[in-house]
Structure formats: structure tokens, C-alpha cells
Amino acid sequence: MKQIKKKPSRRDFLKTTGAAFGVPFIITSAALGNAERPAASDRIVMGGIGIGNMGRGDQGAFLGRRDVQYVALSDVREDVRNKSKANVDGRYRNADCQTYTDFRELLARPDLDAVHIATPDHWHAIMVIEACRNGKDVYCQKPETLTLREGPLMIAAARRYGRVVSGGSQRVLGDYRKYVDPAWAGEFGTIKSINVNVGPLPQLCNLPQEDMGEKIDWDLWLGPAPWAPYNSKRCSGSFSINGSSWRSFSDYSGGGMTDWGAHHFGGATFICDVRDLQPEEVTYFDDKDGKYLAYRYPNGLTIYHNRPHTGNLQIEGTPGEKLPAKPVPVYKGDGEIYGDFIHCVKTRETPFRDIESAVNTAVLAHLGNIAYQLKRSLKWDAARQEFIGDAEANRLTDRARREPWQL
Amino acid sequence: MLDTAFEALKKFDWGSDLGALAPIEDAVTAAHGKPEARHEVETRLVTALQGELSRDAREYVCRKLAIVGTAACVPGLAPLLVNPESSHMSRFALEQIPAPEAAQALRDALSRASGTVKIGIISSLGARRDAASVPPLGELLQDGDAAIARAAALALGAIGSADSAAVLQRSLQAAGGSPAPIVDALLHCAETLMAANKLTEATAIYQAFAQDNQPRLVRLAANRGLLACASKQA
């Protein structure tokens, strides 16, 4: 945040340069701010990485804030860069927004306070960690991780550099209050279990080569993922999880398990107040009713996945028991999850969707994907971040990244 | 079924039906806890790898060897490490195979590789937290290619041992400045050392970066680390 830095403010800069060059000392009202808008020196200077689809929405949310100055964006698609720049410049009625194909150039800018990231999931960890190294606060779309190993490294980088890093599910608080409020009011008594219905699992992508019908830096889109030929479905950012977007494919995403799972599992852990925990066991069932999972928590809670004949977020409480009410955590600042993030950038408070709870949610989805892939139950040591007694499962906690990308 | 799948693998390429390979996937999963079955499927995968395969099929084999591969498959994977087209997927398997032979293959390839391929191998050694890699990675901190030196620093940070920290500290002194990758790697080492209750070593790293001549971001990180060490000691 610029106002807490010792270096000269923009106003100081304008004063000194104006004097040095002997030009009339003119500062526009837009720079000075007014009752409607903070002065430029008091705005959070932001950039965005991955501006298609969700990134476009995130950009709009930040761009609409009076306390944000949006100055830079990065995307591997030329048309996205051009349209997004036009959007930003149109908002500010200037031509100042800088565009980059390579996110590293954007992150190297010393004037940025914060970035939002909405690339495919296989990029999140690398970008979040690199942003922290460069002293940026980060709003990262969900699901925040692609592998189990990434989460602790992202948390470590955020804590190392004292960065505010928020995950991106707006639904965890926004959609599930009808369950959260009675749960935190103690009305269900001790919650024994909750069920999450979400899917499908990610699949390997074997789509054939297509002619590149767009201007895209393909090598940079693939990044740390295995090389594969261009195919429009492979890199489509649509919200489909049925094989026609990157969200479906295991090299770039955890499939529906992580994509919608970030919302539903996030909601379940919020309802049950286990956002700070990870399960210790995942039991795999494959019976006449189909395949499903039961995650067991250290506090005795069970979160089911796709339990037969059970609705999404269906809660099994303790009839007749009423627990003391607890205050429900909510967003700080104004403007939902985006406002919560900006507020925390200014105050250095912990955001509602802090990276640690976001990672814990993603862990559920990853453990589930691995249990389904291996078709067996697993024991998870959350402290050591490894499976107990299953060397093969431990091989699936991470994957080699394509050179030159490294965590 | 499995025979048919391995036949299909020979003609497998982008756009082929993945379902034809499902029996291989099933065999890999079913081999859990069954050494003979595991040996059989690994042997068949290695045999396939040594034949004429498309890039896509070869990658499929490496994905499966990442799960069931042992020291036995390392000789089949190692030659692929220095080829830019196959290096990544060879590492995809080798990075996950716990056998020391896999780490040795990666270390051996360091001297034969260059450019981004070398960076990839460095990153895999770091991900494995391979203690024996500390000396060669330490030498690479002085590499003329800044990207290779950066990769080596980050890998040493991931290894996070007292030895890797010592190598990084020596390099920092020799550099006469504070190159960001080495600083980041040392802070990473300090966190790992602190978690392992090696508080003296961790504190020494943090103290060096808590000085006024360090960038603000680094100084704050070091002071946070010092506080964490102190509270752990209390």
C-alpha cells in the first residue's frame, strides 16, 4: 500500500518533477482525489494475470472500486489483452494500462501493490509464489492448487513475505449462509457428517492437434504442464467440466472435484467450522450404490463425497442438542470477497478466504481424486503432508513441472 | 485385455481412444501391494518405452511409471533426460520414483544437459530434496546462465538442509550482494530448519537478513523469522 512506504508519494514526485522542468504545477482532480475517490497515492495499484472468463469478472470487480488503480494486465491471448486493455482504458479515459504476454514482466513492476490471478489452475502456485517474492498481495481464483505439494509452498511464501493472499471462492460465504448461520448458532448440535455432491473427476486429455485459430502464446499457456498440441477445447476457459475446457483435464485442473469442489467443500468446511483442519483418513466405497468417499476429521466429523441418496450439503447433526452460538466470520470492508481482499491489503488483516483455508479446501478435493484414481482408502498425515503407508499415493502428491518452470 | 491395450499403445497418438489403454491403467492400480504384478506391469511399460512409440504414447508410459516405476525402469528413462522432447516426461516418472537410482540418473544428467533441460533436472532434484545434489547444485550457483543459477538456488532452498544453507551462504558472501533467488532460498531453508527445531541455524540466517542494508521486504521477512524462532525457543 503506497501510503505506508517511505519513498516519495506520487504527489511529491509531481511536485519535484514539475519544479525541475519548470512546467506549470498542475495536478488533475483525478490524481488528487475527492469525496468520491481517494487520491492516487492512497489507491491500491493493481494488475491482473489471466483475464479471460473469471479473470474478466475479477477485473471488473476491482476496476469498479474507487480505491483501486488498475494499471497492468497479462494474458497469453492477444485478443484478451487488447479487449481487457480497452476495458481498463475506457474506464479511466486514458491509454495507460500496460499489457504483457509474460506475467513475470508484470510481477517485476515495482509500482504494483497487488495482483489478481485467474489463469488455469496449473499456473496458480508458480504465479502466487512469484508474486509473493516480488512483494505483491494476491487474490487468486479457486481452486488455488493443482497438487497437494503446492499448497504448503504457497502458504510458506505468503507468510515469508508477509503478503495478503486470498483465495477466490465467492460462494463459500455468499451461497451457503442458510446452512452456516444455524450451524454456527449451534442449532444442529454437534455435526456428525455433511455430504458434498460434486464432480466429475479430471480426465487425461488426448485431443488431437488443431490449427491455431487464435493468437496465443501456446508454450506459455502450457507452462509447467506436459507439452501437448494446440486444441481449442484443451485451452478453452469455458466453465464446462465435461471435456470441452481445460477444467476437465488433469494436466491443468482437478476436474469438477476441485473446480466446483472449491465452492462446495469450502462451504462444508465452513459450515462445520473445520476450515483450519485437514482430514486424516479418506475411505473409498465402491458398492451397489456406486463410488463415494468418507473423509474423517480429527474432531470426529465426517464429510462424505457423493454419498448415495444424500443431498448436497445435507447435514447430520445431533438431535436434541443445542451448542453455544459462535459469531460467524464475514467479509471485511465493502464489496464482498473483492472488498474483503482490498480491505486486508490496506490493513494487513487476514482475508476471509486466506490462502491457508483455501488450500485446506483444495486438499479435500485432491485427496478424493487420488483415492478415486487408486480405488482405495487412504490415511493422510496433515502435519507431514504425506500419505501413511502408501508409497504410490505419495507419488501423486505432486508432479514434475515442464522446464523451465519451478516452484 | 492387457495384451490388446499394449498393442493399442504402439499405435496410440493424439486423438486416439484413451479407453483402449484403460486395462493398463487398471493393471497399474491393481498392482498395489502385489510385487509380482507390479514387476510385470513395470516390465511391460519399459519394454514398450524401448520400442517405437509416438510422443503421446511415450508420455503415457512415463505417467504410469511415475506410479509403479522402481529402480528397474531407470535405465529406460535415463537416456530420455537430455532430449528436450522427452526430458520432462522422463522427469515426470523419475521425480516420483523413490529409488536412489532415480536420483542418481538425474544427477548424472546434470553435466550432460544444458539450457532449460538442465533447469528442469535441477528442479526435479530440488523437489526430491536430494541431499547428494547439494555439492553439484552449489557449483551451479556460479553458472554464467542466470536462469540456471536461479534454478539451483531455488532447488537448494527446497532441499532445506543445513548443508544446502551453508552452500547458499557461501555463495552469497562470494556474490557480494543479495541476489533475490539466493535470499529466497535461504529464507526457505531457515523455515525448514526452524520446523526441524534447528533454531540456531535458522536464527543465524534470519539475523544476516535483518540488517538495515537489506531490502525492506527481506528485512521484514527476516524479522518475522527471528520472532518465530524466539517464540519457539520460549
Boltz contact constraints between the chains, C-beta under 6 A:
constraints:
  - contact:
      token1: [A, 133]
      token2: [B, 184]
      max_distance: 6.0
  - contact:
      token1: [A, 135]
      token2: [B, 217]
      max_distance: 6.0
  - contact:
      token1: [A, 156]
      token2: [B, 191]
      max_distance: 6.0
  - contact:
      token1: [A, 160]
      token2: [B, 187]
      max_distance: 6.0
  - contact:
      token1: [A, 160]
      token2: [B, 221]
      max_distance: 6.0
  - contact:
      token1: [A, 161]
      token2: [B, 217]
      max_distance: 6.0
  - contact:
      token1: [A, 161]
      token2: [B, 221]
      max_distance: 6.0
  - contact:
      token1: [A, 162]
      token2: [B, 220]
      max_distance: 6.0
  - contact:
      token1: [A, 204]
      token2: [B, 18]
      max_distance: 6.0
  - contact:
      token1: [A, 206]
      token2: [B, 18]
      max_distance: 6.0
  - contact:
      token1: [A, 208]
      token2: [B, 14]
      max_distance: 6.0
  - contact:
      token1: [A, 208]
      token2: [B, 15]
      max_distance: 6.0
  - contact:
      token1: [A, 209]
      token2: [B, 14]
      max_distance: 6.0
  - contact:
      token1: [A, 226]
      token2: [B, 59]
      max_distance: 6.0
  - contact:
      token1: [A, 229]
      token2: [B, 14]
      max_distance: 6.0
  - contact:
      token1: [A, 374]
      token2: [B, 29]
      max_distance: 6.0
  - contact:
      token1: [A, 375]
      token2: [B, 29]
      max_distance: 6.0
  - contact:
      token1: [A, 392]
      token2: [B, 32]
      max_distance: 6.0
  - contact:
      token1: [A, 392]
      token2: [B, 67]
      max_distance: 6.0
  - contact:
      token1: [A, 395]
      token2: [B, 66]
      max_distance: 6.0
  - contact:
      token1: [A, 395]
      token2: [B, 67]
      max_distance: 6.0
  - contact:
      token1: [A, 395]
      token2: [B, 96]
      max_distance: 6.0
  - contact:
      token1: [A, 400]
      token2: [B, 91]
      max_distance: 6.0
  - contact:
      token1: [A, 400]
      token2: [B, 92]
      max_distance: 6.0
  - contact:
      token1: [A, 400]
      token2: [B, 95]
      max_distance: 6.0
  - contact:
      token1: [A, 400]
      token2: [B, 124]
      max_distance: 6.0
  - contact:
      token1: [A, 402]
      token2: [B, 88]
      max_distance: 6.0
  - contact:
      token1: [A, 403]
      token2: [B, 116]
      max_distance: 6.0
  - contact:
      token1: [A, 403]
      token2: [B, 117]
      max_distance: 6.0
  - contact:
      token1: [A, 403]
      token2: [B, 119]
      max_distance: 6.0
  - contact:
      token1: [A, 403]
      token2: [B, 120]
      max_distance: 6.0
  - contact:
      token1: [A, 404]
      token2: [B, 116]
      max_distance: 6.0
  - contact:
      token1: [A, 404]
      token2: [B, 119]
      max_distance: 6.0
  - contact:
      token1: [A, 406]
      token2: [B, 123]
      max_distance: 6.0
  - contact:
      token1: [A, 406]
      token2: [B, 151]
      max_distance: 6.0
  - contact:
      token1: [A, 406]
      token2: [B, 154]
      max_distance: 6.0
